[in-house]
């Protein structure tokens, strides 16, 4: 077992030492001289369309890589760049999840920008509209998020004021602590989930706190291992509670049988920084070193019955979530993930400066 663990550790250490497959960001002045984001957004209705596909659902509000480059060459190429140069600029900045100027999302998660007719993309606003249609994305579906801004939108003072995750975590954790204080029973272990469903805190505290996560850039958390660990532990726990409440609205009970659990951990999600995370994505993908455990119902059954570990990796190296995964598995997280079960650890808030005490 020690030899196997050493091989796994070496494999993932090598993975994190590799250069990102995404291209390096270009000079900011060169970008602004070449691409006018406001003009592209103004012309969005002329670029996007519905894409009908044989034996597959119609894609709404999309454009192909070829469509966008055709439009740029014809209507927006002040520096007379070649098609290849424009493609590189779009790939480096507008479709790069590591760029603060990401304007374009691939329809297929993890896909880079390619100049092809059958590779489809959406503008960030259109992608969020699609996210909002999915009832399983609990912090976007049916929620008014008009008060939150995308990276190119400013406040009345012409500044961006709501995208710094390092400043928001204190407020976020304070809100979660207030919610936990309301629903923890006298024994400080049992949780009264129905109390949350029936209280004003569900709509007035929980929903606003988690809805804001979709518009946050969480990249700065990668600079502090403990900060990132705390963020995802706290988010996992509140997502689990939120998912149980969402299921209650439909099933009218909080009981989760084994058959219910097969899709529970993959169905319900939070959108964080523009990307969707299920319970399994956070627990096994982020906190447990990109493990694919529980990715599918069948693999979950096989793992429980035969004690067979699912193969890595959950996120491919072109997936932005890949770079959020923990470099090493901290076994103590088992005592921090609250799974809404009788034997779950005590529900609490984790903080970077005390998480290892």
C-alpha positions in Angstrom: 0.0 0.0 0.0 2.8 2.4 0.8 4.5 1.7 -2.6 1.2 2.2 -4.4 0.6 5.5 -2.5 4.2 6.6 -3.4 3.5 6.0 -7.1 0.2 7.9 -7.0 1.9 10.8 -5.2 4.7 10.9 -7.8 2.2 10.9 -10.6 0.2 13.8 -9.3 3.3 15.8 -8.2 4.5 15.5 -11.8 1.0 16.6 -13.0 1.2 19.8 -11.0 4.7 20.5 -12.1 3.7 20.4 -15.7 3.0 23.6 -17.6 -0.6 24.3 -18.2 -1.8 23.3 -21.7 -3.5 26.7 -21.9 -1.5 29.3 -23.8 0.3 32.1 -22.0 -1.7 35.3 -21.5 -0.8 38.1 -23.9 0.1 41.7 -23.1 -3.0 43.6 -21.9 -2.3 46.6 -24.2 -1.9 44.3 -27.2 -5.2 42.8 -26.4 -7.1 46.1 -26.1 -5.5 47.3 -29.4 -6.6 44.1 -31.2 -9.9 43.2 -29.6 -12.7 45.5 -28.6 -14.8 43.5 -26.2 -17.6 46.0 -26.1 -18.0 46.0 -29.8 -18.0 42.2 -29.9 -20.8 42.2 -27.2 -22.8 44.7 -29.2 -22.6 42.4 -32.2 -23.5 39.3 -30.2 -27.0 38.9 -31.9 -25.3 38.8 -35.3 -22.8 36.1 -34.2 -24.9 33.6 -32.2 -27.6 31.3 -33.6 -29.4 28.1 -32.9 -27.5 25.0 -34.1 -29.7 22.0 -35.1 -28.0 18.7 -35.0 -28.9 15.3 -36.2 -29.8 12.8 -33.4 -28.8 15.4 -30.8 -30.5 18.3 -29.0 -30.5 21.7 -30.7 -27.9 24.1 -29.2 -29.2 27.6 -28.5 -27.2 30.8 -28.5 -24.1 29.3 -29.9 -21.5 30.0 -32.6 -18.7 27.9 -34.0 -15.0 28.7 -33.8 -15.2 29.3 -37.6 -18.2 31.6 -37.2 -16.4 33.9 -34.8 -13.2 34.1 -36.8 -15.2 34.8 -40.0 -16.9 37.7 -38.2 -13.7 39.1 -36.7 -11.9 39.1 -40.1 -14.8 40.8 -41.8 -16.0 43.3 -39.2 -13.4 43.7 -36.5 -9.7 43.4 -37.5 -8.2 46.9 -37.1 -4.7 45.6 -36.9 -5.1 43.4 -40.0 -4.2 40.2 -38.2 -4.2 36.9 -40.0 -6.7 34.2 -39.2 -4.2 32.2 -37.3 -3.2 35.3 -35.2 -6.8 36.0 -34.4 -7.4 32.4 -33.4 -4.4 32.6 -31.1 -5.7 35.8 -29.5 -9.1 34.3 -28.9 -7.6 31.1 -27.5 -5.2 33.0 -25.2 -7.6 35.6 -23.8 -11.3 35.3 -24.7 -11.6 31.5 -24.3 -8.9 30.9 -21.7 -10.3 30.1 -18.2 -7.1 31.4 -16.7 -7.6 34.8 -18.3 -9.5 37.6 -16.4 -10.9 38.5 -19.8 -12.6 35.1 -20.5 -15.6 36.0 -22.6 -16.3 32.7 -24.3 -17.2 29.3 -22.9 -16.9 26.0 -24.8 -20.2 24.1 -25.0 -18.1 21.0 -24.1 -16.3 21.6 -20.8 -12.5 21.6 -21.1 -12.5 22.2 -24.9 -10.1 24.8 -26.1 -10.9 27.3 -28.9 -10.6 25.7 -32.3 -11.2 27.2 -35.8 -13.8 24.6 -36.9 -17.4 24.5 -37.9 -18.4 21.8 -35.5 -16.8 23.2 -32.4 -19.4 25.3 -30.5 -19.1 28.1 -28.0 -21.2 30.6 -26.1 -20.7 34.1 -24.8 -20.5 34.1 -21.0 -24.0 35.7 -20.6 -25.6 33.1 -22.8 -23.8 30.3 -21.0 -25.1 31.5 -17.7 -28.6 31.7 -19.2 -28.2 28.0 -20.0 -27.0 27.3 -16.5 -30.0 29.0 -15.1 -32.3 26.6 -17.0 -30.9 23.6 -15.1 -32.8 22.9 -11.9 -29.8 21.0 -10.5 -27.6 24.0 -10.4 -28.9 25.2 -7.0 -27.2 28.6 -6.8 -28.4 29.8 -10.2 -31.7 28.2 -11.2 -34.7 30.5 -10.5 -32.5 33.1 -8.7 -32.3 36.8 -9.5 -28.6 37.4 -10.1 -29.0 40.8 -11.8 -27.1 42.5 -9.0 -23.9 40.5 -9.8 -21.6 41.5 -12.6 -19.4 39.8 -15.2 -15.8 40.9 -15.5 -16.5 43.5 -18.2 -19.3 45.2 -16.2 -18.5 48.0 -13.7 -20.3 49.6 -10.8 -21.5 53.2 -10.7 -18.0 54.3 -9.9 -16.5 52.5 -12.9 -14.9 49.8 -10.8 -15.3 46.1 -10.3 -16.4 45.4 -6.7 -17.8 41.9 -6.4 -15.2 39.5 -7.8 -12.5 39.2 -5.1 -13.0 35.8 -3.5 -10.3 36.5 -0.8 -12.4 39.4 0.5 -15.7 37.6 0.2 -14.8 34.4 2.2 -15.1 36.2 5.6 -18.7 37.4 4.7 -19.5 34.0 3.2 -18.3 32.0 6.3 -20.1 34.4 8.6 -23.4 33.8 6.8 -22.9 30.0 6.9 -22.1 30.2 10.6 -25.3 32.1 11.3 -27.3 29.4 9.3 -25.6 26.6 11.2 -26.4 28.2 14.5 -30.1 28.2 13.6 -30.3 24.6 12.5 -28.0 22.8 14.9 -29.9 21.0 17.6 -29.0 21.2 21.4 -26.6 18.3 21.2 -24.6 20.3 18.6 -24.4 17.3 16.3 -27.9 16.7 15.0 -29.2 19.1 12.3 -32.8 20.3 11.9 -33.0 20.5 8.1 -36.7 21.3 8.1 -36.0 24.3 10.2 -34.0 25.7 7.4 -36.6 25.0 4.8 -39.3 26.7 6.8 -37.2 29.7 7.9 -36.6 33.0 6.2 -32.8 32.3 6.3 -33.2 29.9 3.3 -34.1 32.8 0.9 -32.6 35.7 2.8 -29.2 34.2 3.8 -28.4 30.9 2.0 -29.5 31.8 -1.5 -27.7 35.2 -1.8 -24.5 33.8 -0.2 -24.2 30.9 -2.6 -25.5 32.7 -5.7 -22.6 35.1 -5.6 -20.1 32.2 -5.9 -21.0 31.8 -9.6 -19.5 35.3 -10.4 -16.4 34.9 -8.3 -12.9 34.2 -9.6 -11.6 31.6 -7.1 -8.1 31.4 -8.7 -6.5 33.5 -5.8 -7.3 30.7 -3.4 -4.7 28.5 -5.1 -2.0 30.6 -3.5 -3.0 29.3 -0.1 -3.6 25.5 0.3 -5.4 25.9 3.6 -7.6 28.7 2.2 -8.7 26.6 -0.7 -9.2 23.5 1.4 -11.5 25.5 3.8 -13.4 27.1 1.0 -14.3 23.7 -0.7 -15.0 22.0 2.7 -17.4 24.7 3.7 -18.9 24.8 0.3 -19.3 21.0 0.2 -21.1 21.0 3.5 -23.6 23.8 2.6 -24.2 22.3 -0.9 -25.0 18.9 0.8 -27.6 20.7 3.0 -28.9 22.8 0.2 -29.3 19.6 -2.0 -31.2 17.8 0.7 -33.5 20.8 1.0 -34.0 21.0 -2.8 -34.9 17.3 -2.8 -37.3 17.8 0.1 -39.3 20.4 -2.0 -40.0 17.5 -4.4 -40.1 14.4 -2.3 -41.4 16.0 1.0 -38.9 14.0 3.1 -35.3 14.0 4.0 -34.7 10.3 3.8 -31.9 9.2 1.4 -32.0 5.5 0.5 -29.1 3.8 -1.2 -30.8 4.0 -4.6 -31.3 7.7 -4.0 -27.7 8.3 -3.3 -26.6 6.8 -6.6 -27.3 10.1 -8.4 -27.7 12.5 -5.5 -24.0 13.3 -5.3 -23.7 14.0 -9.0 -27.0 15.6 -9.7 -27.0 18.7 -7.5 -24.3 21.3 -8.1 -23.1 24.8 -7.4 -21.7 27.0 -10.1 -18.4 28.4 -8.8 -16.5 30.9 -10.9 -18.5 29.9 -14.0 -18.0 26.2 -13.6 -20.2 23.5 -12.2 -19.2 21.4 -9.2 -21.2 18.5 -7.9 -20.8 17.0 -4.4 -18.6 14.2 -5.9 -16.6 16.8 -7.9 -15.7 18.7 -4.7 -15.1 15.7 -2.4 -13.3 13.4 -4.8 -12.2 15.7 -7.6 -11.0 18.7 -5.6 -10.3 17.4 -2.1 -9.2 13.9 -3.0 -6.7 14.6 -5.7 -8.8 14.4 -8.8 -10.3 10.9 -8.1 -13.0 9.6 -10.4 -14.6 7.7 -7.5 -18.4 8.0 -7.6 -18.4 9.7 -11.1 -21.0 7.3 -12.3 -23.6 5.2 -10.5 -22.1 2.0 -11.7 -18.6 2.9 -10.4 -20.2 3.8 -7.1 -21.8 0.4 -6.7 -18.6 -1.4 -7.8 -16.6 0.6 -5.3 -18.9 -0.1 -2.4 -19.5 -3.8 -3.1 -16.1 -4.9 -4.3 -13.9 -2.2 -2.7 -12.4 -1.3 -6.0 -11.0 2.1 -6.5 -12.1 4.0 -9.6 -9.3 5.1 -11.9 -8.1 8.7 -12.0 -8.6 11.3 -13.4 -11.9 13.0 -12.9 -10.9 16.3 -14.6 -8.9 16.4 -17.8 -6.0 18.8 -18.0 -8.0 21.1 -20.3 -10.7 21.4 -17.7 -10.4 24.6 -15.5 -11.4 22.6 -12.4 -8.3 20.4 -12.9 -6.1 23.2 -11.5 -8.2 23.4 -8.3 -7.5 19.9 -7.3 -5.5 19.2 -4.1 -1.9 18.2 -4.8 -2.0 15.7 -1.9 -4.9 14.1 -0.1 -5.4 15.2 3.4 -7.0 12.3 5.2 -8.4 14.6 7.9 -11.0 15.9 5.4 -13.0 12.7 6.2 -13.7 14.4 9.5 -14.8 17.6 7.9 -17.2 16.5 5.2 -20.7 16.6 6.6 -22.8 14.1 4.6 -26.1 14.7 6.4 -26.0 11.3 8.0 -26.3 10.2 11.6 -22.6 9.4 11.8 -21.4 12.6 10.0 -18.9 14.8 11.7 -20.1 17.9 13.6 -21.3 20.6 11.3 -18.9 23.6 11.6 -17.0 26.3 9.7 -13.4 25.8 8.8 -10.9 28.7 8.7 -7.4 28.7 7.2 -5.5 29.6 10.4 -7.1 26.9 12.5 -8.0 24.1 10.2 -4.9 22.0 11.2 -5.3 22.5 14.9 
